[in-house]
Amino acid sequence: MSKTKHIFAVLILSLLGITLLVSLSKLPNQFEYANSIYHHVVNNSITETGSLNFVTAILYDYRAYDSLGESTIIFGAVSGIVLLLSRKTLPVSSHGLSFIVKRTFGMLTPFIFLFGIYIITHGHLSPGGGFQGGVILGAISIIFSIVYGSEFDYKRYSPTTKTLLETSGALLFIGLGFMGILLGGNFLMNLNILNAEVGSLLSAGSIPFINIGIGFKIGAGLAIIFYSMIQKTFKEEVDL
Amino acid sequence: MNVALILLIVIPLGTAILIPLIDIFHKEVRKYLVVFSAFLEFIILLYIVVNNFSKITNGSIFLTYNLGGWLPPLGINLTLDMLSLYFVALISTAVLFLVIYSIGYIGHHEGKYYVLLFLMWAAMLGIILTSDIFNFYVFLELVLITTAPLIAFKRNREGTEAAIKYMFYGILGGVFIFIGIILIYFNLGTLNFAEISANFNMLPLNIQILISIFFLVGLFIKLGIFPFHFWVAKAQSAAPSPISALLSGVVEKIYIYAFLRLIWNVFGINVLQDTGMSKIIIYVALLSSIIGHVLALYEDDLKRMLAYSTIGHLGIIIAIVTVNTKFAIMAGLLHVLSHLLMKISLFTSAGFLLQFTPSHKLKDSRGVAHENISVFSGFIIAAAGMMGLPPMIGFFSKLFIVRSFINSSFYFGASLVVLGSIFSFIYYSRYITYGFKKISLGSPEEFRLILSVLYREKVVKNIALLFVIAVVLSGIFYKTVFCPLEGVYNVLENPSLYIDLILGG
């Protein structure tokens, strides 16, 4: 029974694959569309947004609304995982690794933190940005739990703090959006807050602030995901 | 420029973000915040309707909002025309009452529940209002990510299995749509609906067909049309009742909106009609419809039965709009409304009635009618609407569907609709006869263990009855619902108007 099923599945899949291959091979090799938004972004994005990084200019200025949606997906995933994984009985937290590892990470962690902050704040100048830097910040919480034991993580960086950081990051993003409306423009307009010359740290309008907001949101969100997988989460879930 | 459009999306989104913050400081406020923002959303919708009432009556409403101040081809813009307005009105009103229903129904883990519910709401409105294809995809995935945990909300084996299955199918559908978007950007260099629409017919025909097939397969997987229907029953029966109502009544309608918008306004229905693909779609949808009804006939679980009946009705809607005559599209759109109202009232009253029974099984529901006759008669009225009995709205939408099938000489489709009605008569009457049987139910402790307890019984009951009243009233005043649909039809039939309005303004 299962064997015929497998053969059937393989047949259908290979048939679909061949059809797809034939169709895709008929696509022309080179596409040149005169009115593509690509030309506009490449030629004008530095003067229009003040960001040296094209990707950042697209993500946080031209299509900042998409980034709002994407970071909201992370927010939704965090809420879902916390909802599903929180439970009453829990495994006892680890006590951390050996003294050598603890000392080494004691020296390394500040630099990891600094690197995360650097990636976030220089999003408009170099590769990186809120999403990438946020992941690095989220890793710090994982280091705390693995190297020093999850109780240390709970004391230093409690779930309440994490939630506060996450929501404040999201609120910063939406707040910047509303600032645009209040200042007479549109939602998520690039505000003229930081207007030093292009290429310096304090440039590119509100893009660095959006980066910081997303960075906090992603970092705290990933920390919450990791945390809810290893230990008991908020009190609300405990008194079920 | 209309700020109300962005407020429609940001209010549920902001509420979802505020709820965890409020949970830290003061949990009691959460309930009021949730209801307050749901009503605020409704007030903004009313504001839009009242402000543009004369334009709505002649079908020429067109509001637009450029996000970030970038003009359409470059940035993302939100648009609201008759088609979007129709779906926004349906969804916002339905979700408003389902939020109130949830306050009575859900008693644990409320914080995260409302976060996910409001994110889902924001995402659904985002899908409807956007006119940018990548933004459309982002919100489509947000709907998926937020619905899956809600399906597994009961955290039992059944729910987890259903949620994982739903995730797999949803992601697969999303991947198909994403490949379609990549092909569009690769070929046209733009993501704006209007620009795609203006240039789509300059592409070679095989690429046009390829892109449409990718989108159609993606949407059909997400809709649960026949070859991909396996997740529907599991997901809708495992979820708590308000979420089942949302999944079946509201979320599925989003994909119908996406189908209408993409195929008519963006790709153009001509591609499908010239290549004969529209015939295939009609037959696949009709086949799916009859399979849904047959599976419902064999089902002995109430919520799974309702879920299979959803497949049946969605198939009919997809088939009738693809027939693409004026009357057919209007009938299909009316059936969107009628299915939404009837399915939500069925699921909400089932959620109330299931508290008296030890399980979802039909034969366990003996004597339910004597427990609460008012909700049970509400269930009967909504079920009668599903069968297509007058004066419920289901009668008129089914009548118009049959008539437009016959007018375009699709006798096969017309007979299938009638057959589906007969099938639904059989499977609903099975539940109803079980309900009237006089057998004492088990002791309360016995089923308290199996089913969730209702927290505010009165709220749940009244909302369920409210939806039933809506089914009857919209049936009696069906003309007031049906006539504005002409404006929706005009939007669908004039893609060039849509292009001009977005790119010109």
Interface residues (C-beta under 8 A of the other chain):
Chain A: S23 L24 K26 L27 F31 Y33 N35 S36 I37 Y38 H40 V41 D61 Y62 R63 A64 Y65 D66 L68 G69 E70 T72 I73 F75 G76 A77 S79 G80 I81 V82 L83 L84 S86 T160 T163 L164 E166 T167 A170 L171 I174 G177 F178 G180 I181 G185 N186 F187 L188 M189 N190 F234 E236 E237 L240
Chain B: M1 V3 I6 V10 L13 G14 A16 I17 L18 P20 L21 D23 I24 K27 Y65 N66 L67 G68 G69 W70 P73 L74 G75 I76 H108 H109 G111 K112 Y113 V115 L116 L119 A122 A123 G126 F134 N135 V138 F139 E141 L142 I145 T146 A148 P149 L150 A152 F153 R155 T160 L183 F186 N187 L188 G189 T190 L191 E195 N199 P204 N206 I207 L210
